[in-house]
Amino acid sequence: MSFISEYIAVLLVTFALITIFASFKGLKGQKEDSIQIQQWLTRESWKGEVAQGKLKTWKQTTTTNNYNHYYILTFEFSFGGTPRNYSAVIVLNASEVIKLKKGVPLKIKHQEIPPENIAVLSVEFDN
């Protein structure tokens, strides 16, 4: 019992530092998501070319747009003949998410090469 009373201040400070560190670590992971979401929200205001890509993976974010979620789509896209993987966000509702499969074509808007801004305009579910 005397051990706890002697070191309670050190234990509380250590716990507080660990909590603060974990909080900042979680915020750091959301920074890239917020940049991609901002690019998607401003996609109409920046000039760029529209191209096709193929879906590789997708991940739901915790951010919502009304009742729909933002999804980070990773896709293969070719600049100058060299295919590379890129990621961008799109808002999808639940009925669209169940249709996602690897290889589904995507319509992508990008600015410059390599892309400074990139956004998924649509998922071509009919193909």
Backbone bond lengths (Angstrom), bond angles and torsions (degrees), N, CA, C in turn:
res aa  C-N    CA-C-N  psi(-1)  N-CA   C-N-CA  omega(-1)  CA-C   N-CA-C  phi
1 M - - - 1.445 - - 1.521 111.38 -
2 S 1.312 116.74 -36.56 1.463 119.31 -179.34 1.531 110.72 -68.43
3 F 1.343 117.29 -28.69 1.465 121.03 177.49 1.523 110.47 -60.82
4 I 1.329 116.29 -45.77 1.463 121.37 -179.15 1.521 110.45 -64.78
5 S 1.305 117.59 -45.17 1.467 119.89 -178.54 1.525 112.07 -66.94
6 E 1.323 117.63 -30.48 1.462 120.46 179.55 1.531 111.79 -74.84
7 Y 1.311 116.93 -35.60 1.465 120.67 -172.57 1.526 113.99 -112.16
8 I 1.327 118.01 15.06 1.466 120.33 -177.84 1.532 111.64 -62.26
9 A 1.308 118.07 -39.20 1.466 121.02 179.86 1.523 110.78 -64.41
10 V 1.320 117.36 -42.94 1.465 121.49 178.99 1.525 110.16 -64.43
11 L 1.318 117.22 -41.93 1.464 121.23 179.37 1.532 111.04 -64.26
12 L 1.326 117.42 -41.65 1.465 120.71 179.92 1.528 111.50 -66.90
13 V 1.312 117.57 -41.92 1.462 120.87 178.16 1.522 110.11 -64.60
14 T 1.325 117.54 -42.58 1.463 121.72 178.02 1.526 110.53 -61.30
15 F 1.323 117.13 -44.86 1.460 121.20 178.73 1.526 110.59 -62.37
16 A 1.331 117.53 -42.25 1.465 121.27 179.17 1.524 111.09 -63.18
17 L 1.327 117.64 -42.76 1.464 121.08 179.09 1.525 111.93 -64.80
18 I 1.318 116.79 -40.75 1.471 120.49 178.13 1.529 109.92 -64.33
19 T 1.316 117.72 -41.32 1.465 121.76 178.83 1.529 111.14 -63.85
20 I 1.323 116.93 -44.33 1.470 120.70 178.59 1.521 110.60 -63.48
21 F 1.325 117.31 -43.84 1.463 121.64 179.19 1.528 110.76 -60.66
22 A 1.332 116.78 -45.30 1.467 120.65 -179.96 1.529 110.93 -64.17
23 S 1.319 117.51 -36.88 1.466 120.79 178.78 1.519 111.30 -64.73
24 F 1.327 116.71 -46.19 1.465 119.97 178.88 1.519 111.57 -66.01
25 K 1.305 117.24 -34.89 1.467 121.04 178.00 1.530 109.61 -62.94
26 G 1.326 117.41 -41.21 1.460 121.32 177.90 1.512 112.46 -66.44
27 L 1.326 117.84 -38.66 1.460 121.02 178.32 1.515 111.58 -67.55
28 K 1.312 117.15 -35.65 1.460 120.85 179.82 1.526 110.61 -61.06
29 G 1.313 117.83 -39.27 1.453 121.81 179.33 1.514 112.92 -65.82
30 Q 1.324 117.55 -26.48 1.455 121.30 -178.81 1.522 112.70 -86.05
31 K 1.329 118.36 -11.58 1.460 121.14 -177.22 1.526 110.96 -62.71
32 E 1.335 117.37 -46.51 1.466 120.25 -179.98 1.522 110.41 -63.72
33 D 1.333 116.85 -40.19 1.460 120.01 177.24 1.524 110.62 -58.99
34 S 1.323 117.43 -44.46 1.465 119.92 -177.12 1.527 111.59 -67.42
35 I 1.330 117.94 -33.73 1.469 120.69 176.17 1.523 109.94 -65.08
36 Q 1.332 116.89 -44.22 1.464 120.58 179.69 1.527 111.11 -66.76
37 I 1.316 117.48 -37.71 1.464 120.65 177.77 1.526 109.79 -65.43
38 Q 1.320 117.36 -41.19 1.467 120.69 177.27 1.526 110.75 -61.89
39 Q 1.329 117.80 -40.47 1.466 120.67 177.84 1.523 110.41 -63.10
40 W 1.336 117.80 -39.11 1.461 120.60 179.56 1.533 110.06 -68.01
41 L 1.329 117.15 -42.24 1.464 120.38 -178.81 1.524 112.45 -65.50
42 T 1.326 117.57 -30.14 1.470 121.33 -177.88 1.527 112.58 -101.72
43 R 1.316 118.04 13.71 1.471 122.00 -174.23 1.523 113.29 -58.72
44 E 1.327 118.16 -29.03 1.465 121.29 179.95 1.529 111.78 -76.46
45 S 1.318 117.75 -22.70 1.467 120.70 -174.11 1.528 113.87 -89.67
46 W 1.335 118.82 -19.27 1.462 119.06 178.86 1.517 110.87 -105.19
47 K 1.345 114.15 146.73 1.460 120.49 -179.23 1.516 109.28 -81.17
48 G 1.321 114.96 145.09 1.450 119.62 178.98 1.508 111.02 -175.21
49 E 1.311 114.82 172.29 1.458 121.33 179.04 1.521 109.89 -96.91
50 V 1.329 115.25 150.72 1.462 121.38 176.57 1.518 107.85 -102.21
51 A 1.326 116.11 133.80 1.461 121.50 -177.90 1.526 109.11 -142.78
52 Q 1.325 115.76 178.11 1.463 122.55 179.89 1.526 110.24 -109.91
53 G 1.315 115.86 145.96 1.456 122.51 174.06 1.515 109.06 -139.51
54 K 1.329 116.64 170.14 1.467 120.90 178.38 1.520 109.37 -119.33
55 L 1.323 115.89 129.81 1.458 122.89 -177.37 1.523 111.06 -65.25
56 K 1.326 115.76 134.70 1.463 121.36 175.12 1.525 110.47 -110.94
57 T 1.339 117.48 -55.77 1.468 121.47 179.87 1.523 109.39 -141.94
58 W 1.334 116.01 166.19 1.450 121.43 176.73 1.516 109.07 -147.09
59 K 1.346 114.39 153.64 1.457 120.78 -178.15 1.522 108.42 -147.17
60 Q 1.322 116.31 132.54 1.460 121.18 178.17 1.528 109.48 -78.61
61 T 1.328 116.21 137.06 1.462 120.25 174.62 1.523 108.85 -94.85
62 T 1.304 116.48 172.67 1.465 120.29 177.32 1.523 111.62 -86.58
63 T 1.323 117.38 -5.77 1.463 122.17 -178.55 1.526 109.93 -85.77
64 T 1.329 115.87 138.21 1.461 120.15 179.88 1.522 110.90 -118.82
65 N 1.322 114.55 158.11 1.458 123.43 173.76 1.520 104.69 -126.51
66 N 1.323 116.79 101.81 1.460 123.28 -167.98 1.527 107.77 59.80
67 Y 1.324 118.78 -117.47 1.461 120.42 179.96 1.522 112.45 -101.67
68 N 1.306 117.41 0.94 1.465 122.04 -178.37 1.522 110.20 -100.82
69 H 1.330 115.60 153.20 1.464 120.96 -178.97 1.521 111.02 -100.78
70 Y 1.329 114.63 152.27 1.459 120.71 169.07 1.522 107.07 -80.83
71 Y 1.321 115.75 137.72 1.464 122.02 176.41 1.519 108.67 -120.56
72 I 1.321 115.64 137.31 1.458 120.65 173.80 1.519 106.65 -91.78
73 L 1.323 115.99 117.11 1.458 121.54 179.42 1.523 108.48 -102.84
74 T 1.318 116.13 128.69 1.461 121.35 172.82 1.514 106.24 -100.91
75 F 1.325 116.09 130.90 1.457 119.94 -174.11 1.513 109.97 -142.25
76 E 1.340 113.79 159.98 1.460 120.84 176.16 1.517 107.81 -95.46
77 F 1.321 114.76 130.84 1.452 120.86 -176.39 1.517 107.50 -141.80
78 S 1.320 117.34 138.75 1.458 121.57 -173.96 1.521 111.42 -110.64
79 F 1.330 116.08 119.01 1.462 122.63 171.42 1.511 107.36 -105.85
80 G 1.314 117.87 116.95 1.460 120.65 177.45 1.513 113.95 63.61
81 G 1.318 118.11 30.45 1.452 121.67 175.66 1.516 115.59 89.64
82 T 1.328 118.82 -9.29 1.461 121.18 179.62 1.523 109.41 -103.08
83 P 1.349 117.78 109.76 1.465 119.07 -179.86 1.530 111.23 -73.48
84 R 1.337 115.26 136.16 1.457 122.06 176.49 1.515 108.89 -137.39
85 N 1.322 115.96 160.67 1.455 121.06 177.12 1.524 110.23 -92.87
86 Y 1.321 115.56 133.60 1.455 123.27 176.37 1.518 107.45 -130.75
87 S 1.322 116.48 165.06 1.458 119.72 174.99 1.519 109.46 -136.07
88 A 1.322 115.05 148.27 1.461 122.89 178.68 1.523 107.48 -156.42
89 V 1.316 116.55 167.61 1.460 119.66 -177.38 1.523 111.68 -106.67
90 I 1.316 113.44 162.15 1.460 123.00 173.09 1.524 106.81 -154.12
91 V 1.314 116.66 154.46 1.461 121.27 175.61 1.517 107.76 -95.07
92 L 1.331 116.13 126.74 1.464 121.49 178.57 1.518 109.37 -129.90
93 N 1.337 115.84 146.44 1.458 118.53 172.91 1.527 109.12 -94.40
94 A 1.305 116.71 171.34 1.465 121.46 -173.12 1.525 112.56 -60.49
95 S 1.332 117.92 -35.15 1.467 119.80 -178.81 1.526 111.63 -69.95
96 E 1.323 117.92 -25.19 1.464 121.00 178.05 1.525 111.70 -83.55
97 V 1.315 116.76 -33.36 1.470 120.73 -176.57 1.522 110.94 -62.25
98 I 1.316 117.85 -37.93 1.466 119.74 -178.28 1.528 112.17 -68.18
99 K 1.333 117.54 -15.85 1.467 121.35 178.49 1.528 112.82 -87.94
100 L 1.330 117.86 -9.56 1.466 120.35 -178.55 1.520 110.85 -66.35
101 K 1.329 115.94 133.29 1.463 122.85 175.60 1.516 108.27 -144.65
102 K 1.288 114.83 154.86 1.458 119.82 176.93 1.531 108.71 -61.79
103 G 1.326 116.54 133.97 1.457 121.63 178.27 1.513 115.12 94.60
104 V 1.340 118.10 -4.95 1.466 120.97 178.76 1.533 108.45 -65.21
105 P 1.343 118.15 133.85 1.469 120.19 179.47 1.533 112.23 -69.19
106 L 1.324 115.01 143.61 1.458 122.40 178.13 1.519 109.40 -123.03
107 K 1.314 116.39 146.18 1.461 121.13 171.76 1.527 106.02 -99.10
108 I 1.340 115.92 122.75 1.460 122.63 -172.21 1.519 109.81 -121.17
109 K 1.320 116.01 140.58 1.463 121.30 172.24 1.527 106.93 -111.38
110 H 1.339 115.96 128.58 1.465 119.75 -179.64 1.515 110.01 -133.39
111 Q 1.310 115.33 154.59 1.459 122.04 179.25 1.524 107.55 -122.54
112 E 1.315 116.31 120.14 1.458 125.05 179.01 1.535 111.89 70.76
113 I 1.343 114.58 171.42 1.462 121.81 177.67 1.515 107.38 -130.96
114 P 1.299 121.30 120.78 1.465 127.71 -10.70 1.530 110.44 -63.90
115 P 1.319 115.95 156.60 1.461 119.06 -170.31 1.526 113.82 -65.38
116 E 1.335 114.28 128.11 1.462 120.54 171.90 1.526 108.45 -79.66
117 N 1.323 116.13 -44.31 1.462 122.96 174.34 1.521 107.41 -121.20
118 I 1.321 115.89 140.69 1.465 120.14 177.55 1.527 107.93 -147.98
119 A 1.324 116.08 137.58 1.460 121.22 -179.20 1.520 109.38 -146.68
120 V 1.321 116.20 145.29 1.462 121.34 174.36 1.521 106.82 -87.30
121 L 1.331 116.36 120.46 1.460 120.97 179.79 1.518 111.48 -82.56
122 S 1.343 116.08 -41.88 1.461 119.06 -179.20 1.518 110.58 -160.69
123 V 1.312 114.01 160.57 1.461 122.27 174.06 1.518 106.12 -108.43
124 E 1.328 116.72 126.42 1.468 121.92 -176.95 1.532 109.24 -87.91
125 F 1.340 116.59 81.85 1.458 121.02 -176.79 1.522 112.61 -69.46
126 D 1.327 118.27 -25.74 1.462 121.63 -175.11 1.515 112.91 -73.54
127 N 1.320 118.55 -20.09 1.476 121.25 -176.95 1.503 111.40 -83.98
